[in-house]
């Protein structure tokens, strides 16, 4: 039978976490799904684990990349080969609720939604093995959202991720994840949400994000991180404003990133991204209300005394803001 949903799982160096992830997917209460696992030339046993699960569950399809090409390429390969009417994404070191697929699909059917966003929790294990959980989207109410409301939710913390959503497959007709970049969700999620004509937020925890050391989200700030985040954040801001979308959340998110970036890049006037973002900060006439007092002070220093903000950064690092 044709699957209703294609669940896409890129896999790379998550050998210790992958069985838990796949077990949660194989136990889904909606049976009419397919699981597309993309082994991105992982050097550990991930590829073998994928094949072992495929031998036990006929709904699993495995693709092996001949060389490591990154998360975006893995997702794009799976999207091209997906047979479902809807798509969902799961990272190989996370896990999901048994109603992950069913609850999101029934919500899409009931509300005729092209895109359903649902709640999730961050799970962080301590040194003694105990785990703490923090729920996202605590300030948002369930229900249908306008395009403006949905884009504001996307710009909120955690709203940009690919994996806390169900998408009608047609949304990907002319949208792909940018290959060769870190934080690739930033380059694609806003396009998908802008294309959606009907959006619903389901305030139900269906996804568990494993916050672990050495993942992309917890990695150190390298020049690649700075360059990739700047490229995609600037393009997102330019696109959304050119499409007619403006909001306090968009301005806050853009200026918040600009401040973070400029403090890390440290007055590199040969860098066009730095020039663009520093000009945005200096031309800012109204400080976003969401800025903390520390960020307000950092912005004032950046505008009026940039050498001092460089000194603070050198002494205290990124914790200065």
C-alpha positions as CSV (number, residue, x, y, z in Angstrom):
1,X,0.0,0.0,0.0
2,X,1.1,3.6,-0.7
3,X,2.3,5.1,2.6
4,X,0.5,8.2,4.0
5,X,3.7,9.6,5.5
6,X,7.4,9.3,4.6
7,X,9.5,9.7,7.7
8,X,13.1,10.8,6.8
9,X,16.0,10.0,9.1
10,X,19.5,11.2,8.1
11,X,22.1,9.0,9.9
12,X,25.7,10.0,10.7
13,X,27.8,9.0,13.7
14,X,24.9,8.3,16.0
15,X,25.5,4.6,16.6
16,X,24.8,4.9,20.4
17,X,21.5,6.6,19.9
18,X,20.1,5.1,16.6
19,X,18.4,2.0,18.0
20,X,16.4,4.0,20.4
21,X,15.4,6.4,17.6
22,X,14.4,3.5,15.2
23,X,12.5,1.6,17.9
24,X,10.4,4.6,18.6
25,X,9.6,4.9,14.9
26,X,8.8,1.2,14.4
27,X,6.3,1.4,17.2
28,X,4.2,4.2,15.6
29,X,0.5,3.9,16.1
30,X,-0.1,4.9,12.4
31,X,1.0,1.8,10.5
32,X,0.7,3.3,6.9
33,X,4.1,4.9,6.9
34,X,7.5,4.4,5.3
35,X,10.8,5.1,7.1
36,X,13.6,6.3,4.8
37,X,17.0,6.0,6.4
38,X,19.9,7.7,4.7
39,X,23.3,6.5,5.9
40,X,25.6,9.5,5.1
41,X,28.7,7.3,4.8
42,X,28.9,7.1,8.6
43,X,32.2,5.6,9.7
44,X,30.6,3.7,12.7
45,X,28.0,0.9,12.6
46,X,25.1,3.1,11.7
47,X,24.9,1.7,8.2
48,X,24.8,-1.9,9.5
49,X,22.2,-0.9,12.1
50,X,19.9,0.5,9.4
51,X,20.1,-2.7,7.4
52,X,19.4,-4.8,10.5
53,X,16.2,-2.8,11.1
54,X,15.2,-2.9,7.4
55,X,15.5,-6.7,7.6
56,X,12.9,-6.8,10.4
57,X,10.5,-4.1,9.2
58,X,9.4,-4.0,5.5
59,X,8.4,-0.3,5.9
60,X,12.1,0.7,6.1
61,X,14.1,1.7,3.1
62,X,17.8,2.4,3.4
63,X,20.0,4.5,1.2
64,X,23.8,4.6,1.5
65,X,25.7,7.7,0.4
66,X,29.0,6.7,-1.2
67,X,30.7,9.6,0.6
68,X,29.7,12.0,3.4
69,X,27.7,14.9,1.9
70,X,26.0,16.3,4.9
71,X,22.5,16.5,6.4
72,X,21.0,18.6,3.6
73,X,22.1,16.2,0.9
74,X,20.7,13.3,2.9
75,X,17.4,14.9,3.3
76,X,17.2,16.0,-0.3
77,X,17.9,12.4,-1.5
78,X,15.1,11.1,0.7
79,X,12.6,13.7,-0.4
80,X,13.2,12.8,-4.0
81,X,12.5,9.1,-3.3
82,X,9.6,9.6,-0.8
83,X,6.3,8.0,-1.7
84,X,4.2,9.5,1.0
85,X,1.7,12.4,0.7
86,X,3.3,14.0,3.7
87,X,6.8,14.2,5.0
88,X,8.3,14.3,8.5
89,X,11.9,14.4,9.7
90,X,13.7,12.9,12.6
91,X,17.4,13.2,13.6
92,X,19.1,9.9,14.3
93,X,20.0,10.8,17.9
94,X,16.5,11.9,18.9
95,X,13.3,9.9,19.4
96,X,9.5,10.4,19.1
97,X,6.2,9.7,20.7
98,X,4.3,6.6,19.5
99,X,1.6,9.0,18.1
100,X,4.2,11.2,16.3
101,X,2.8,10.4,12.9
102,X,-0.9,9.7,13.8
103,X,-1.5,12.9,15.9
104,X,0.1,15.2,13.3
105,X,-1.7,13.5,10.3
106,X,-5.1,13.5,12.0
107,X,-4.6,17.2,12.8
108,X,-3.7,18.0,9.2
109,X,-6.8,16.1,8.0
110,X,-9.2,17.7,10.4
111,X,-8.0,21.2,9.8
112,X,-7.0,20.9,6.1
113,X,-3.5,22.0,7.0
114,X,-0.6,22.0,4.6
115,X,1.8,22.2,7.5
116,X,1.4,21.2,11.2
117,X,3.9,22.3,13.8
118,X,3.8,20.4,17.2
119,X,5.5,20.8,20.5
120,X,8.6,19.0,21.7
121,X,11.0,18.8,24.7
122,X,14.7,19.3,25.0
123,X,16.2,16.3,26.9
124,X,19.6,16.9,28.5
125,X,21.4,14.2,30.5
126,X,23.5,15.2,33.5
127,X,26.9,13.8,34.6
128,X,25.1,11.3,36.8
129,X,22.9,10.0,34.0
130,X,19.8,11.8,35.1
131,X,17.8,13.6,32.4
132,X,16.1,17.0,32.6
133,X,13.4,18.0,30.1
134,X,12.3,21.5,29.0
135,X,9.2,22.0,26.9
136,X,9.3,24.4,24.0
137,X,6.5,26.8,22.8
138,X,5.2,27.4,26.3
139,X,3.7,30.8,25.4
140,X,1.8,29.7,22.2
141,X,-1.8,28.4,22.2
142,X,-3.0,25.6,20.0
143,X,-5.0,26.3,16.9
144,X,-5.0,27.5,13.3
145,X,-2.6,30.4,12.7
146,X,-2.4,33.1,10.0
147,X,0.7,33.2,7.8
148,X,2.0,36.0,9.9
149,X,1.5,34.1,13.1
150,X,3.0,31.0,11.7
151,X,6.1,32.8,10.6
152,X,6.5,34.4,14.0
153,X,6.3,31.0,15.5
154,X,9.0,29.8,13.1
155,X,11.2,32.7,14.2
156,X,10.7,31.8,17.9
157,X,13.2,29.6,19.7
158,X,12.9,26.1,18.3
159,X,10.4,27.0,15.5
160,X,13.0,26.8,12.8
161,X,13.7,23.1,13.1
162,X,12.7,20.7,10.4
163,X,11.7,17.8,12.7
164,X,8.8,19.3,14.8
165,X,6.5,19.5,11.7
166,X,4.5,17.6,9.3
167,X,4.5,18.9,5.7
168,X,2.4,18.3,2.7
169,X,4.9,16.9,0.2
170,X,3.9,19.5,-2.5
171,X,5.5,22.2,-0.4
172,X,8.9,20.8,-1.4
173,X,8.2,21.1,-5.2
174,X,10.7,23.9,-5.6
175,X,12.4,24.0,-2.2
176,X,15.5,22.0,-1.2
177,X,17.7,22.1,1.8
178,X,20.9,24.1,1.0
179,X,23.8,21.6,0.7
180,X,27.2,22.3,2.1
181,X,25.9,24.5,5.0
182,X,25.5,24.0,8.7
183,X,22.2,25.0,10.3
184,X,20.5,24.2,7.0
185,X,17.0,24.5,8.4
186,X,17.5,28.3,8.4
187,X,17.7,28.2,4.6
188,X,14.6,26.1,4.0
189,X,12.0,26.2,6.8
190,X,10.8,29.8,6.2
191,X,10.2,29.1,2.5
192,X,8.1,26.0,3.3
193,X,6.1,28.0,5.9
194,X,5.6,30.9,3.5
195,X,4.2,28.5,0.8
196,X,1.7,26.9,3.2
197,X,-1.8,28.2,2.8
198,X,-3.1,26.7,6.0
199,X,-1.1,26.2,9.2
200,X,-1.9,24.6,12.5
201,X,0.0,24.4,15.8
202,X,-0.6,21.3,17.8
203,X,0.3,21.8,21.5
204,X,1.2,18.2,22.1
205,X,4.7,16.9,22.8
206,X,5.5,14.4,20.0
207,X,9.3,14.8,19.7
208,X,12.2,14.5,22.1
209,X,15.4,16.3,21.1
210,X,18.5,14.8,22.6
211,X,20.8,17.7,23.6
212,X,24.2,16.0,23.6
213,X,27.9,17.1,23.4
214,X,29.5,17.4,20.0
215,X,26.3,17.8,18.0
216,X,25.8,20.7,15.6
217,X,23.7,22.6,18.0
218,X,26.3,22.4,20.8
219,X,29.4,22.7,18.7
220,X,32.0,25.5,19.1
221,X,31.8,28.7,17.1
222,X,34.1,28.2,14.2
223,X,34.5,30.4,11.1
224,X,32.4,27.9,9.2
225,X,29.6,28.3,11.7
226,X,29.8,32.1,11.5
227,X,29.9,32.1,7.7
228,X,27.0,29.6,7.2
229,X,24.8,31.2,9.8
230,X,25.4,34.7,8.4
231,X,24.7,33.7,4.8
232,X,21.4,32.0,5.7
233,X,20.1,34.5,8.2
234,X,20.8,37.4,5.9
235,X,19.1,35.7,3.0
236,X,16.1,34.8,5.1
237,X,15.7,38.4,6.3
238,X,16.0,39.7,2.7
239,X,13.5,37.2,1.3
240,X,10.9,37.7,4.0
241,X,11.0,41.5,3.8
242,X,10.9,41.4,0.0
243,X,7.8,39.1,0.3
244,X,6.1,41.7,2.4
245,X,6.5,40.1,5.8
246,X,7.6,42.4,8.6
247,X,7.1,41.8,12.4
248,X,8.7,42.6,15.7
249,X,9.8,39.0,16.0
250,X,11.6,39.2,12.6
251,X,13.4,42.4,13.6
252,X,14.3,40.9,17.0
253,X,15.6,37.7,15.5
254,X,17.6,39.4,12.8
255,X,19.2,42.0,15.1
256,X,19.8,39.4,17.9
257,X,21.7,37.4,15.3
258,X,23.5,40.4,14.0
259,X,24.8,41.3,17.5
260,X,25.9,37.8,18.2
261,X,27.7,37.6,14.8
262,X,29.4,41.0,15.0
263,X,30.7,40.3,18.5
264,X,32.3,37.0,17.3
265,X,33.6,38.3,14.0
266,X,35.3,41.3,15.8
267,X,35.3,44.2,13.3
268,X,36.4,42.3,10.2
269,X,35.9,45.1,7.6
270,X,37.0,42.8,4.8
271,X,34.0,40.6,5.4
272,X,30.8,41.7,3.5
273,X,28.6,39.9,6.0
274,X,30.1,41.7,8.9
275,X,29.7,45.1,7.0
276,X,26.0,44.4,6.2
277,X,25.2,43.2,9.8
278,X,27.1,45.9,11.6
279,X,25.4,48.6,9.5
280,X,22.0,47.0,10.4
281,X,22.9,47.3,14.1
282,X,24.2,50.9,13.8
283,X,21.1,52.0,11.9
284,X,18.8,50.4,14.4
285,X,16.7,53.2,15.9
286,X,14.4,51.1,18.1
287,X,15.9,48.4,20.2
288,X,13.7,45.2,20.2
289,X,11.6,44.9,23.4
290,X,12.8,41.3,23.7
291,X,16.4,42.4,24.2
292,X,17.7,41.8,27.7
293,X,19.3,44.6,29.5
294,X,22.7,43.0,28.9
295,X,22.1,42.9,25.1
296,X,20.8,46.5,25.2
297,X,24.0,47.5,26.8
298,X,26.1,45.5,24.3
299,X,24.3,47.1,21.4
300,X,24.9,50.6,22.9
301,X,28.6,49.8,23.3
302,X,28.8,48.4,19.7
303,X,27.3,51.6,18.3
304,X,29.4,54.0,20.4
305,X,32.5,52.3,21.6
306,X,33.2,49.2,19.5
307,X,36.8,48.8,20.7
308,X,35.4,48.3,24.2
309,X,33.0,45.6,23.2
310,X,35.9,43.8,21.5
311,X,37.8,44.0,24.7
312,X,34.9,42.6,26.7
313,X,34.5,39.8,24.2
314,X,38.2,38.9,24.3
315,X,38.1,38.7,28.1
316,X,34.7,37.0,28.6
317,X,34.0,35.3,25.2
318,X,30.5,34.9,24.0
319,X,29.1,35.0,27.5
320,X,29.3,38.8,27.4
321,X,25.8,38.7,25.9
